[in-house]
Amino acid sequence: MSQSPASTRVYLVRHCDVENPGRVLYGHLEGFRLSEKGVRQAHALGERLATTPVRQIYASPLERAQQTAGIIASYLDNVPVTITPELVEAGFGHYLQGVRANLNIVWRKPLWVVHMLWPGLLPNDETVAEMARRVRAPLLRLIRDHPGQGGICVTHGDPIQAFWVEAEHRRPWALHRLQCAKGGMLELDFEGERLAGKRYLPPEETGVSAGDPAVVDASHA
């Protein structure tokens, strides 16, 4: 009699709120750490995840994600944090980074409109499928390495939303309609390597408010 595949829960977490008084689209820029609110959010996530059986954390190489992962790990019992480039910010963030997040972005960075309408159409952009594929890779490693226990991936808004779009078989332009707030996460249940269920948990469910959304906040942050 064949054995049923292991049921494993993994968490796809967006980094927490960032110190950004100039309201810059920071993309892949260095030097953007968590704000005081972001630190509180990360501790709230750590408290929520402290009783889970996770055995590994993967994190984007960008500082805000590493800081979020480190705080979460401080609530867990000797769970290592491994940096993986597969979880880095969306490639289109290189084009947008450095400009202020306001309505003038349409004139300063006009290709942003194309990206919003159809991600991946431009040569300097990733498709939703490409982003979802690179996010799925560390998720599957967690399932294979720690069946029944799983782990956490800490990444950015667009990569999470790309995975979400693919999971729901939506069209590419849904990338910016499915909003994972900073400090929010997808709770993913797998049967073997098959995604059997998912649930979005906004920051409010960890005890810390998401705060006021910034202009184009969901893109490249």
C-alpha positions as CSV (number, residue, x, y, z in Angstrom):
1,M,0.0,0.0,0.0
2,S,1.5,3.3,-1.1
3,Q,2.2,6.0,1.6
4,S,0.4,9.3,1.4
5,P,2.6,12.3,0.7
6,A,3.6,14.4,3.7
7,S,1.5,17.4,4.6
8,T,3.8,20.5,5.0
9,R,3.1,24.1,5.8
10,V,5.5,26.8,4.6
11,Y,5.3,30.6,4.9
12,L,6.0,33.1,2.2
13,V,6.6,36.4,4.1
14,R,7.0,39.9,2.8
15,H,9.7,41.9,4.6
16,C,8.4,44.4,7.2
17,D,8.0,48.2,7.0
18,V,11.1,50.1,5.9
19,E,12.6,53.4,7.1
20,N,12.1,55.6,4.1
21,P,11.3,59.3,5.0
22,G,12.1,60.4,1.4
23,R,9.5,58.0,0.0
24,V,12.0,56.7,-2.5
25,L,11.3,53.6,-4.6
26,Y,14.3,51.7,-3.3
27,G,14.1,48.5,-5.4
28,H,17.6,46.9,-5.1
29,L,19.3,49.8,-3.4
30,E,21.4,49.2,-0.3
31,G,20.9,51.0,3.0
32,F,17.1,50.6,3.5
33,R,16.5,49.0,6.9
34,L,13.4,48.3,8.8
35,S,11.7,51.2,10.5
36,E,10.7,51.1,14.2
37,K,7.3,50.0,13.0
38,G,8.9,47.3,10.8
39,V,10.9,46.0,13.7
40,R,7.7,45.7,15.7
41,Q,6.0,43.9,12.8
42,A,8.9,41.4,12.6
43,H,8.7,40.7,16.3
44,A,5.0,40.1,15.9
45,L,5.7,37.7,13.1
46,G,8.3,35.9,15.2
47,E,5.8,35.6,18.1
48,R,3.2,34.2,15.7
49,L,5.6,31.7,14.1
50,A,7.3,30.7,17.4
51,T,5.1,27.6,17.9
52,T,5.4,26.3,14.3
53,P,7.6,23.3,13.5
54,V,9.7,25.2,10.8
55,R,13.3,24.1,10.4
56,Q,14.8,26.6,7.9
57,I,14.4,30.2,6.8
58,Y,15.4,31.4,3.4
59,A,15.7,35.1,2.8
60,S,16.3,37.6,0.0
61,P,19.8,39.1,-0.1
62,L,18.5,42.6,0.4
63,E,18.9,44.1,3.9
64,R,15.2,44.6,4.8
65,A,14.5,41.0,4.1
66,Q,17.5,39.7,6.0
67,Q,16.6,41.9,9.0
68,T,13.1,40.6,9.0
69,A,14.3,37.0,8.8
70,G,16.8,37.5,11.6
71,I,14.2,38.8,14.0
72,I,11.8,36.0,13.2
73,A,14.6,33.5,13.7
74,S,15.3,34.9,17.2
75,Y,11.9,33.4,18.2
76,L,12.7,29.9,16.9
77,D,14.9,27.2,18.2
78,N,18.2,27.1,16.3
79,V,16.5,27.6,12.9
80,P,19.2,28.8,10.4
81,V,18.7,31.7,8.0
82,T,20.1,31.1,4.5
83,I,20.4,33.9,2.0
84,T,19.2,33.0,-1.5
85,P,19.1,35.2,-4.6
86,E,16.0,33.4,-5.9
87,L,14.0,35.5,-3.4
88,V,15.4,38.9,-4.4
89,E,13.2,41.9,-5.4
90,A,11.6,42.0,-8.9
91,G,14.1,42.8,-11.7
92,F,12.0,45.8,-12.8
93,G,12.9,47.4,-9.5
94,H,16.3,48.4,-11.0
95,Y,14.5,50.6,-13.5
96,L,12.3,52.4,-10.9
97,Q,14.7,52.7,-7.9
98,G,15.9,56.1,-6.8
99,V,12.8,58.1,-7.7
100,R,10.2,59.4,-5.3
101,A,7.0,57.4,-5.0
102,N,4.5,60.0,-6.2
103,L,2.3,60.7,-9.2
104,N,5.2,62.1,-11.2
105,I,6.6,58.6,-11.5
106,V,4.5,58.3,-14.7
107,W,6.6,61.0,-16.3
108,R,9.9,60.2,-14.8
109,K,9.7,56.4,-15.5
110,P,7.1,56.0,-18.3
111,L,7.8,52.3,-18.8
112,W,6.2,51.7,-15.4
113,V,2.8,51.9,-17.2
114,V,3.8,49.1,-19.5
115,H,5.0,47.0,-16.6
116,M,1.7,47.6,-14.7
117,L,-0.4,46.5,-17.8
118,W,1.7,43.5,-18.7
119,P,4.6,42.5,-16.5
120,G,7.4,40.9,-18.5
121,L,6.6,42.5,-21.8
122,L,9.7,44.8,-21.6
123,P,13.3,43.4,-22.0
124,N,14.3,44.7,-18.6
125,D,11.3,43.1,-16.8
126,E,10.6,39.6,-15.6
127,T,7.4,37.7,-16.5
128,V,5.1,36.6,-13.7
129,A,5.9,33.0,-14.6
130,E,9.7,33.7,-14.2
131,M,9.2,35.3,-10.8
132,A,6.9,32.6,-9.6
133,R,9.3,29.9,-10.7
134,R,12.2,31.4,-8.8
135,V,10.1,31.8,-5.6
136,R,8.8,28.2,-6.0
137,A,12.3,26.8,-6.0
138,P,13.2,27.5,-2.3
139,L,9.7,26.6,-1.3
140,L,10.1,23.2,-2.8
141,R,13.5,22.8,-1.1
142,L,11.9,23.4,2.2
143,I,9.3,20.7,1.5
144,R,11.9,18.2,0.3
145,D,14.4,18.8,3.1
146,H,11.8,19.2,5.9
147,P,8.7,17.2,5.0
148,G,6.0,17.7,7.7
149,Q,7.9,20.6,9.2
150,G,8.6,23.1,6.4
151,G,10.0,26.6,6.8
152,I,9.8,30.3,5.9
153,C,10.8,32.3,2.8
154,V,11.2,36.1,3.3
155,T,11.0,38.1,0.1
156,H,9.3,41.1,-1.5
157,G,5.9,42.2,-2.7
158,D,6.1,41.4,-6.5
159,P,7.7,37.9,-6.1
160,I,5.0,36.9,-3.6
161,Q,2.2,38.3,-5.8
162,A,3.7,36.5,-8.8
163,F,3.5,33.2,-7.0
164,W,0.0,34.0,-5.9
165,V,-1.1,34.9,-9.5
166,E,0.3,31.6,-10.8
167,A,-1.3,29.6,-8.0
168,E,-4.7,31.1,-8.9
169,H,-4.1,30.8,-12.7
170,R,-4.8,34.5,-13.1
171,R,-3.7,36.7,-16.0
172,P,-0.3,38.6,-15.6
173,W,-1.9,42.0,-15.0
174,A,-3.3,40.6,-11.7
175,L,0.2,41.0,-10.3
176,H,-0.6,44.4,-8.8
177,R,-4.2,43.5,-7.9
178,L,-3.2,40.8,-5.4
179,Q,-1.7,42.9,-2.6
180,C,0.6,41.4,0.0
181,A,1.4,44.2,2.5
182,K,4.7,44.7,4.2
183,G,4.7,42.3,7.1
184,G,2.0,40.1,5.5
185,M,2.4,36.5,4.4
186,L,1.0,33.6,2.5
187,E,0.4,30.5,4.6
188,L,0.9,27.6,2.1
189,D,-0.2,24.0,2.7
190,F,1.4,21.3,0.5
191,E,0.5,17.7,0.0
192,G,3.9,16.4,-1.1
193,E,4.9,19.0,-3.7
194,R,1.3,19.9,-4.6
195,L,-0.1,23.1,-3.3
196,A,-3.3,22.1,-1.6
197,G,-4.3,25.3,0.2
198,K,-3.2,28.9,0.8
199,R,-4.3,31.7,3.0
200,Y,-3.2,35.4,3.1
201,L,-2.5,36.8,6.5
202,P,-2.3,40.6,6.6
203,P,-0.1,42.3,9.2
204,E,-3.2,43.1,11.3
205,E,-3.5,39.4,12.1
206,T,0.0,39.4,13.7
207,G,-1.0,42.3,16.0
208,V,0.6,45.2,14.1
209,S,-1.2,47.5,11.7
210,A,0.0,47.7,8.1
211,G,-0.4,51.5,8.2
212,D,-1.3,53.7,5.4
213,P,-0.5,52.4,1.9
214,A,2.1,54.4,-0.1
215,V,1.7,55.4,-3.7
216,V,2.8,52.4,-5.9
217,D,3.7,50.7,-2.6
218,A,3.2,47.2,-4.0
219,S,5.8,47.6,-6.7
220,H,9.4,47.0,-6.2
221,A,9.5,47.4,-2.4
